Amino acid sequence: MAEVFIAMDKFSGRSRGFAFVTMGSDAEAKAAITGVNGKNVGGRDLTVNEARPKKRVAVVRSAAAAAVVVVAGRSFGGGGGGRSFGGGGGGGNRRY
């Protein structure tokens, strides 16, 4: 393992539930994926796969450094639901 980046929520300071692990070689990355994917840690099944580059950003990848993504049983997408911030319009029945 060459490097680990744990994604943190910038507001709460807590882990977002996934990390990027840079391995020293493709062989090490494949061994980590095979050995850890599907394992249960702390009541959560880990999903481990090779990182995919963002679609909008050009990524140059060295053959010697493979990245592995670890996701701890989380569902991603959406966000912030359940909050109603209102907005728009005046102040209702205010009289000045």
C-alpha positions in Angstrom: 0.0 0.0 0.0 1.5 3.3 -1.1 -1.1 5.9 0.0 -4.6 6.1 1.5 -7.1 8.9 1.2 -10.2 8.7 3.4 -13.0 11.0 2.1 -14.3 13.2 4.9 -17.4 15.3 5.1 -16.3 18.9 5.2 -19.2 20.0 7.5 -19.4 17.2 10.0 -15.8 16.0 9.9 -16.9 12.4 9.7 -15.9 9.8 7.1 -18.1 9.7 4.0 -17.8 5.9 4.1 -15.2 5.4 1.3 -11.5 5.7 0.7 -9.0 5.6 -2.1 -6.0 3.3 -1.6 -3.0 3.5 -4.0 -1.2 0.2 -4.3 2.4 -0.3 -5.4 1.5 -2.4 -8.4 -1.4 -3.8 -10.4 -0.8 -7.2 -8.9 -1.1 -5.9 -5.4 -4.3 -4.0 -6.3 -5.9 -7.2 -7.8 -4.9 -9.2 -4.7 -6.4 -6.5 -2.4 -9.6 -6.5 -4.4 -9.9 -10.3 -4.4 -9.0 -10.6 -0.7 -11.2 -7.8 0.8 -14.2 -7.4 -1.5 -17.4 -8.7 0.2 -15.8 -9.0 3.7 -17.9 -7.8 6.6 -16.2 -5.2 8.8 -18.1 -3.6 11.7 -21.4 -5.0 10.4 -21.0 -3.6 6.9 -20.0 -5.5 3.8 -17.1 -3.9 2.0 -17.2 -3.2 -1.7 -13.7 -2.9 -3.2 -13.0 -2.1 -6.9 -10.6 -0.3 -9.1 -11.2 3.4 -9.2 -12.7 4.8 -12.4 -11.5 8.2 -13.6 -14.0 11.1 -13.6 -15.5 11.6 -17.0 -14.7 15.3 -17.3 -11.1 15.2 -16.2 -8.2 13.8 -18.2 -6.3 11.3 -16.0 -2.8 10.1 -16.6 -2.3 6.8 -14.9 1.0 5.1 -14.3 1.1 1.3 -14.8 3.0 1.0 -11.5 0.3 2.6 -9.4 -3.2 1.2 -9.3 -5.9 2.7 -7.1 -8.5 0.8 -5.3 -11.8 2.2 -3.9 -13.2 0.9 -0.7 -16.9 1.5 0.0 -18.3 0.5 3.4 -21.9 -0.5 2.6 -23.2 2.9 1.8 -25.7 4.2 -0.8 -24.6 7.3 -2.5 -26.7 9.8 -4.4 -29.3 12.5 -3.7 -28.4 14.3 -0.5 -29.7 16.7 1.9 -33.3 15.3 1.7 -35.9 16.2 4.2 -35.0 19.8 4.7 -37.3 22.6 3.6 -35.6 25.9 3.3 -38.6 27.6 1.8 -37.4 30.6 -0.2 -39.1 32.8 -2.7 -41.9 35.2 -2.1 -42.5 37.8 0.5 -43.1 37.6 4.2 -46.7 36.4 4.1 -49.0 38.6 6.2 -46.5 41.2 7.2 -47.8 44.7 7.4 -45.5 47.7 7.4 
